[in-house]
């Protein structure tokens, strides 16, 4: 009935698999948990031991790093059930009825169901404050609002999807790197996938430090521009790319490039501080995409 798929790379998934296994068992459903280690150098013995001691759970590992897209496809191909629940390694279900909440959607007529993200306010943030603030401000969104534009906020770290639908879309993600949720979202829309959002959040704990997160934000912008240049998408819901395209049409992108040259150092200084202004990150992205596009 349900294949729960967890790709992992250098992250301890012991707590996650134990929680998911307990919930799936209590739900009284047929299930399997498949975990794929993508050539990790950390936590492999702990993860393998914790998975293998559970029933209906299997741990796969490879010596060569395949990347997120190929790892997900590997798990999809191994899955024996028609519904797939994908969870990133660095999440934990917010609710004790997390699995039951998803199971209630199986016969709802939708092809994919997204549970959403949440950020645990009870945990002290020692590193990754920029990532945490961004998540609280822009990702922790109620399902009612997400359903108004179902393809706009697609977080693939926690979602349920039909196996046939996922395989059709994932095999078109012919690129590795950060920012592919934007591409995944555009493909869901292009295929007219019936997408629904519910409040079934997973807490996100794998917070990169500020420097790494800015680098990932820049990489995501490179992915956006690649999607546009390679004509990988014709329609999309990405606000940043839409805004940039509008400015470029009016030739105002030359102004944003100039602003990038003037302001990127002071903005980055704030973003790398212990108390970053997360809205400045949005400004930085808009300036950076103009700079990146014009410098290609």
C-alpha distance (Angstrom), angle and dihedral (degrees) to the residues before:
residue distance angle dihedral
X1 . . .
X2 3.84 . .
X3 3.79 132.0 .
X4 3.80 111.9 -164.3
X5 3.80 108.9 -156.4
X6 3.80 123.6 -164.6
X7 3.81 120.9 180.0
X8 3.79 112.6 -165.0
X9 3.77 138.4 -171.9
X10 3.81 122.2 177.4
X11 3.80 93.3 -26.3
X12 3.81 131.3 114.5
X13 3.82 108.1 -118.7
X14 3.82 97.4 174.0
X15 3.82 95.3 108.1
X16 3.80 92.7 44.1
X17 3.81 96.8 51.3
X18 3.80 92.4 44.8
X19 3.81 91.6 51.9
X20 3.80 93.9 45.0
X21 3.81 92.6 46.4
X22 3.80 91.6 50.6
X23 3.80 92.7 49.3
X24 3.81 94.6 45.8
X25 3.80 90.6 48.8
X26 3.80 91.6 50.2
X27 3.80 90.3 49.1
X28 3.81 88.6 61.3
X29 3.79 95.1 -134.4
X30 3.77 134.8 135.8
X31 3.77 106.0 -101.5
X32 3.76 147.0 152.0
X33 3.79 132.4 -158.3
X34 3.79 115.7 -146.2
X35 3.80 119.7 -174.1
X36 3.78 124.2 -172.5
X37 3.79 121.2 -162.3
X38 3.80 108.6 -154.2
X39 3.82 98.4 -149.2
X40 3.80 95.5 -63.4
X41 3.78 122.4 -174.9
X42 3.81 93.5 -161.9
X43 3.83 134.9 58.3
X44 3.81 95.1 2.1
X45 3.85 96.5 130.1
X46 3.82 92.5 45.6
X47 3.78 93.5 47.1
X48 3.79 94.8 45.7
X49 3.80 92.2 49.0
X50 3.81 94.7 47.6
X51 3.82 93.2 48.3
X52 3.79 97.3 43.4
X53 3.80 93.9 52.8
X54 3.81 90.3 61.3
X55 3.79 125.5 82.8
X56 3.82 118.2 -114.8
X57 3.80 90.2 15.9
X58 3.81 128.0 118.6
X59 3.79 131.6 -173.3
X60 3.80 120.8 -152.2
X61 3.78 125.6 -174.0
X62 3.76 136.3 -179.4
X63 3.78 133.8 -163.9
X64 3.80 93.1 -139.0
X65 3.80 123.1 66.8
X66 3.82 108.0 -121.9
X67 3.80 101.0 177.2
X68 3.78 130.5 -122.6
X69 3.80 99.2 -69.8
X70 3.80 95.9 50.9
X71 3.80 92.0 42.0
X72 3.79 91.2 53.9
X73 3.80 90.8 48.0
X74 3.81 90.1 50.2
X75 3.81 89.8 54.4
X76 3.80 92.0 44.5
X77 3.81 90.7 53.0
X78 3.82 90.9 49.4
X79 3.82 94.2 47.5
X80 3.80 115.3 104.7
X81 3.80 99.3 -165.1
X82 3.80 130.1 77.3
X83 3.81 95.3 -125.6
X84 3.80 122.5 62.9
X85 3.79 126.4 -161.5
X86 3.80 110.0 -162.5
X87 3.79 118.1 -160.9
X88 3.78 126.6 176.4
X89 3.78 115.8 -128.7
X90 3.81 94.2 -114.9
X91 3.82 98.5 59.5
X92 3.80 135.1 90.2
X93 3.82 123.9 -165.7
X94 3.79 112.5 -102.5
X95 3.79 93.3 -150.4
X96 3.79 132.9 52.3
X97 3.81 86.8 -138.4
X98 3.81 93.1 53.5
X99 3.82 95.5 121.9
X100 3.81 93.5 41.3
X101 3.80 89.9 50.9
X102 3.78 90.6 55.9
X103 3.80 93.2 43.7
X104 3.81 89.5 56.8
X105 3.83 87.2 63.8
X106 3.81 97.3 54.3
X107 3.81 94.3 93.5
X108 3.80 96.3 33.8
X109 3.80 95.0 103.7
X110 3.80 95.6 -112.3
X111 3.80 125.3 124.9
X112 3.81 96.5 -150.6
X113 3.80 133.0 19.4
X114 3.80 123.1 -163.9
X115 3.79 119.0 -157.3
X116 3.78 99.3 -169.0
X117 3.79 137.9 -137.5
X118 3.79 132.6 -77.5
X119 3.79 133.2 -175.9
X120 3.79 120.9 -137.5
X121 3.80 109.8 -123.8
X122 3.80 92.0 -171.2
X123 3.81 92.9 67.6
X124 3.80 120.4 84.0
X125 3.80 111.2 -123.3
X126 3.80 107.7 -132.9
X127 3.78 94.4 166.3
X128 3.78 135.3 6.8
X129 3.80 98.9 45.5
X130 3.82 91.8 151.7
X131 3.82 91.3 53.3
X132 3.80 90.7 46.3
X133 3.81 93.6 49.8
X134 3.80 91.8 47.0
X135 3.80 90.9 50.6
X136 3.81 94.0 48.1
X137 3.80 91.8 47.9
X138 3.80 103.7 39.4
X139 3.83 109.7 14.9
X140 3.79 105.1 39.8
X141 3.81 94.2 80.6
X142 3.80 128.2 152.6
X143 3.80 115.6 -110.6
X144 3.82 92.5 -120.1
X145 3.78 90.1 62.5
X146 3.80 93.4 41.9
X147 3.82 90.9 53.0
X148 3.81 91.4 57.2
X149 3.82 86.9 71.0
X150 3.80 103.3 15.4
X151 3.82 96.4 -177.0
X152 3.81 96.6 47.4
X153 3.82 103.2 76.4
X154 3.78 106.0 35.3
X155 3.80 113.3 165.5
X156 3.77 108.8 -178.6
X157 3.81 94.5 -170.8
X158 3.81 89.5 88.6
X159 3.79 120.2 24.1
X160 3.79 145.8 122.2
X161 3.80 120.0 -135.2
X162 3.79 141.5 164.9
X163 3.79 110.6 -99.0
X164 3.80 93.9 -129.3
X165 3.80 92.1 51.1
X166 3.80 94.3 47.5
X167 3.79 94.6 48.7
X168 3.81 92.1 49.8
X169 3.80 92.0 52.8
X170 3.79 101.7 34.8
X171 3.80 93.5 54.3
X172 3.82 87.6 62.2
X173 3.81 92.8 58.6
X174 3.78 93.5 96.8
X175 3.79 95.9 172.1
X176 3.80 138.9 69.0
X177 3.77 124.6 -143.6
X178 3.77 142.6 74.3
X179 3.79 122.9 -47.1
X180 3.80 99.5 41.5
X181 3.82 92.1 129.0
X182 3.81 85.3 79.1
X183 3.80 90.0 55.4
X184 3.81 91.9 43.3
X185 3.82 89.5 51.6
X186 3.81 92.2 49.9
X187 3.79 91.2 50.5
X188 3.80 91.7 49.3
X189 3.79 87.8 54.2
X190 3.81 94.1 44.5
X191 3.80 90.8 52.4
X192 3.83 90.6 47.9
X193 3.78 89.3 -123.3
X194 3.80 112.7 -175.6
X195 3.81 100.4 -117.8
X196 3.79 125.5 -174.3
X197 3.81 132.2 179.7
X198 3.80 126.4 -147.9
X199 3.78 134.7 177.6
X200 3.79 97.0 -103.8
X201 3.76 99.9 122.7
X202 3.76 131.1 -177.0
X203 3.78 119.0 -148.0
X204 3.80 110.6 -117.0
X205 3.81 111.9 -139.7
X206 3.81 105.9 160.5
X207 3.78 97.7 93.4
X208 3.80 117.4 174.1
X209 3.79 118.5 -143.5
X210 3.80 115.8 -99.0
X211 3.80 95.2 -97.7
X212 3.79 93.7 50.8
X213 3.78 92.4 46.1
X214 3.81 92.7 53.1
X215 3.80 88.3 50.1
X216 3.81 89.6 51.7
X217 3.80 91.2 48.3
X218 3.80 88.8 53.7
X219 3.81 90.7 47.7
X220 3.81 89.9 51.4
X221 3.81 88.7 54.3
X222 3.80 90.2 51.9
X223 3.80 87.4 52.6
X224 3.81 90.9 51.2
X225 3.78 92.4 51.9
X226 3.80 90.5 46.5
X227 3.81 89.8 53.0
X228 3.79 89.7 52.5
X229 3.81 97.6 42.7
X230 3.80 94.6 46.1
X231 3.81 90.3 45.6
X232 3.77 90.0 -124.7
X233 3.79 89.6 149.7
X234 3.78 134.7 31.4
X235 3.81 98.2 -175.3
X236 3.77 129.6 27.6
X237 3.80 143.7 156.1
X238 3.79 99.2 -133.4
X239 3.81 108.9 135.0
X240 3.79 95.0 -162.2
X241 3.79 95.1 53.7
X242 3.80 91.7 43.9
X243 3.81 91.8 51.5
X244 3.79 92.2 46.9
X245 3.81 91.6 48.7
X246 3.80 90.3 50.9
X247 3.81 92.4 50.5
X248 3.78 91.2 45.7
X249 3.79 91.6 51.7
X250 3.81 88.4 56.5
X251 3.82 90.7 42.6
X252 3.79 88.7 -119.5
X253 3.79 89.6 126.8
X254 3.81 87.8 86.3
X255 3.79 87.6 64.4
X256 3.80 92.7 49.9
X257 3.79 89.7 49.4
X258 3.79 89.5 53.3
X259 3.80 90.0 48.1
X260 3.80 89.3 50.9
X261 3.81 90.6 55.6
X262 3.80 90.7 48.7
X263 3.81 100.8 40.4
X264 3.80 110.4 25.5
X265 3.82 94.2 91.7
X266 3.85 96.9 50.4
X267 3.81 91.5 41.3
X268 3.80 92.0 50.9
X269 3.80 89.5 48.1
X270 3.79 89.2 58.6
X271 3.80 93.8 43.6
X272 3.80 91.3 51.6
X273 3.80 92.7 49.7
X274 3.80 127.1 99.4
X275 3.81 90.2 -105.9
X276 3.81 106.9 38.4
X277 3.80 122.8 -178.8
X278 3.79 102.1 -124.1
X279 3.81 92.8 -158.7
X280 3.78 88.3 61.6
X281 3.79 86.3 62.4
X282 3.80 88.7 62.5
X283 3.81 89.7 50.6
X284 3.80 90.1 48.3
X285 3.81 91.4 51.7
X286 3.80 92.2 52.7
X287 3.79 92.3 49.1
X288 3.80 92.9 43.1
X289 3.82 95.3 51.1
X290 3.82 89.5 54.6
X291 3.80 90.6 48.1
X292 3.81 92.9 46.6
X293 3.79 94.2 45.9
X294 3.79 94.5 49.2
X295 3.81 94.6 44.5
X296 3.83 95.0 53.8
